[in-house]
């Protein structure tokens, strides 16, 4: 009999076992809320090896694409096959620290006498606490803060891999998935996962438990697609020119006051107090969503008197330049190459990911997250590796290896390589970032020396070596002292909106001052994009 491997741990084949049973025997936690009947769709696992040795897809799994299965519906048909599967990861490296902008507590839900009051209406009797959830729904990772709304204190931060991965790695794929036969499935898996995570947060043994019904206010931000999917709004218009949410179109037609939306928890299916409010923040425009509005709030763009640039790096990178009198923004579809997709040994920032690389006299030195055995390489490691390959002239500006090889071993003992095809994917992802920053600066009429600061937000931005990122043209060539890493500014902005109703109004006003640029309509976009694919610094002169 052959072993079954779950999250790197091995167990022997046992007849009739489901993958869920194997996970149980290995103490690998798989989410569920349906009693393993195939209904809840929470137990999605990725099959790393042996897809063809499993039972055929069941009717409960027809919504899944690629190498994904439901653990509770899947069995091995060939006892001699080696099958390896992985749960969608919980608790990736949490980027919860940020710049910590202080705002006066001005919550929407308050205690009055022995009651809990929302917008002046009693919604519950006071049960010993008033709590809220602020969340950043990223295309790749979801991060949630549980906040005590009476003190403003963040009690817990939790994160998990976006479970919508089976619908594709980027927003365009997810839009197309949602337009198909399984419309609504992406919303459902996201809600199930958030509900599961909220349950886990409220039962955390390191903290006194609270009842999930004591959560009375929720702010969830995300890019336009993530936000609209979550609220069950048709996202097909976001995927086609002019790439606008239905909500943005209604706003432009003066049918609503703001692109912020809200509903009750009961309406959306969030398992907190049913009358809790679920607020999304306003969209900035097109693909630039409420997560960037949250970034702007976190870095104090509403108070900024001199122009600065914000770059929120992720599967979709967003750029905002300006101050509180006016701004431009651009959205750059970078794709998942720096976040674990499209690169042969790429992986998100979990334990075992190479996060830093140096090359000295031909010898590669690496360090991994968690200081454990190498499993792959994440974005910050890739930025270092590309920069070191250039610095040592192992690779030229075009991304070709100088010895004409097709590969370079970054972890030789694990036989892990960076291939030429990987470099092409990374060059294009890098260029999306480059082009967005370059075109936004040029459109705004300011070059690097005119801007007060470069804020790097989100994803792996906090972990990148800024000098290496500048050296390969991943970020604009700002003097290092002008660069600030602001951590998970979207989560921070969402938390500010949760703690302060007036901040919601101020960000709803501020986003009206933002002009959106469509990169592809720039006449010389193609030339800029090609230049951005080269592994060299962005020029100082952009006019
Ligand atoms: S446990 Fe609910 S679908 Fe598998």
Boltz pocket constraint, residues with backbone or C-beta under 6 A from the ligand:
constraints:
  - pocket:
      binder: B
      contacts: [[A, 31], [A, 32], [A, 33], [A, 34], [A, 35], [A, 36], [A, 37], [A, 38], [A, 39], [A, 40], [A, 41], [A, 42], [A, 43], [A, 70], [A, 71], [A, 72], [A, 73]]
      max_distance: 6.0
